[in-house]
Amino acid sequence: MGKKYKVGYTAGVYDLFHIGHLNILKRAKEQCEYLIVAVSTDELVQRYKNKIPVIPYEERKTIIEAIKYVDEVVPQVNRDKIAAYEQYHFDVMFVGDDWKGSDVFEKVDVYMRERGACVEYLPYTQNVSSTLLNDVLNKIYEGK
């Protein structure tokens, strides 16, 4: 049986890689023949999260490249999803369902549907995030 989509795209920081990251990549690849993953650059993360990732970009990129579900890794230098669509011409953008209903992705979905593509929301893995892991590690480091 063929996949639902030919080319898929997803993006993230992928800092402190965890099972939630792997779940998104696996679920995305189950639906497309070719999966492009954009990894946020350190500069982008610094700009919009006002923090530096624990794992540097080149190392995060290498980790994502090693995952069997990923066909291509590209740098994410801005958060403009329409520009990403125009650059990579994918059929579907995969996003965690925690973003469902957000203005950003509603506009992107309308734009993409007008061009024969769409946004698919994948289940967000509860109780795990890089921020949570970082908080736990900081508490251990601080001896609390």
N, C-alpha and C positions, 0 to 999 in steps of 0.2 A: 504494500500500500504506500502511495506517495505521501509526501509531506504537504501540509496545508499551504505553505508559502515557499517561495524559492529563496529569497534573500531576507534575512532578519537582522535587526540592529538593536543593541541595548547599550547603555552607558552607565558608568559608575566610577566611584573612587577606588573601590576594592582594597581599602586599607584594612589591615589586620584581617585577612581573608578568612571567612567563616562559612558555615553550612548554609546560611541564607544566601550568600553570594553564589555558592555552588548550585543551590536549588533553582535560582533564577536562570542561570546559564543552561542547566540541564533541561528545564521546562521550555526554554526558548528553542533550544536545538531540537527538541522533540517535534516542534512545529515547522521548522524550516530546513531547507537543504544546506544553506550556507549562512553562518552566523558571524556578523561583524560586531566586535565589542570595542567600544570607545572607553579608554581609561583616562580619567581626569588627570591633567598635568598638575604638578605641585603648585604652579603659579595660579591655576584656576581655583584650586581648593583654597589657597591662601586668600584669593580675592573674595570668594563668596561664602566661605565658612570661617574666614579669619583665623585659620590655623594651618599648620604645616602637617601633612600626613606623617604618620609614624614610619611607614615604609616609603622610601623614595620612588618616584615615578618609574624609573627604569626597572627597578626590582618588581614593582606591582605589574608592570607590563610583561615582564618575563614569567611571572607566576600565571597570569591569564593566558599567555601564549602556550603554556604547558598543559592546559586543560583540554581534554579530548573533545569537548563540546564546542570549542572555539575554532573557527576557521581563519579569522583575521583579527588582529588587534590594531587599533588606530588611536592616536592621541585625541583626547577631548580638550580643546583649547578654549571653548566657550560653551555656554549652556543653551545655545540657540538650536532647538531641535529641527526647525524648518530648514536651517542652513545645513544641518547634518543630512536631512533627507535630500536636499538638492545636490549635495556632494556625493553621497553614496547610493542614491536611487534604490533603496530597499523597498520591499513589499509590506513590511510590518515593523513597527517599533514596539519592543517589549518593555514594559514598565511594571514595577511593583504595584499591586492594587492599593497600597497605601496612598498612591497619587491619584486614584480615581476620583473624578469630580473636581479636580483642581483646574483653575482657569487656564493655566499653561497647557496642560494636556488636552483640555477640551478644544482649545484653538488649534493645536497641532493635529488632533484627530480630524477636525473639520477640513483643514488644509489638505491632509493626506488623503482623505476619502474623496475629495474633489479630483484627485489624481490617481485614483484606483488603488490606494494603499490604506493602511489603518494602524491604529494603536491597539495592542492587546495588553490587557492587565493580567499579570500573573500573581498568584497568591504570595503574599508577604510572609516570610517565616517569622513567627512570633518569638518574642523573648531573646532575640539575639541581634546585635548590631555592633558595628565597629566602635561606635561611641560608648556603648555599654561595656564592651571588652576593654576599651581604653580606661574607662572609669575604674573598673576592677583592678587592672594592672597598676594604675596610679595609687590606689588604696594599699595594694600589696607593697609597692615601692616605698610608700610613705610609712609603712608599718602600722596601718590601721585595720 
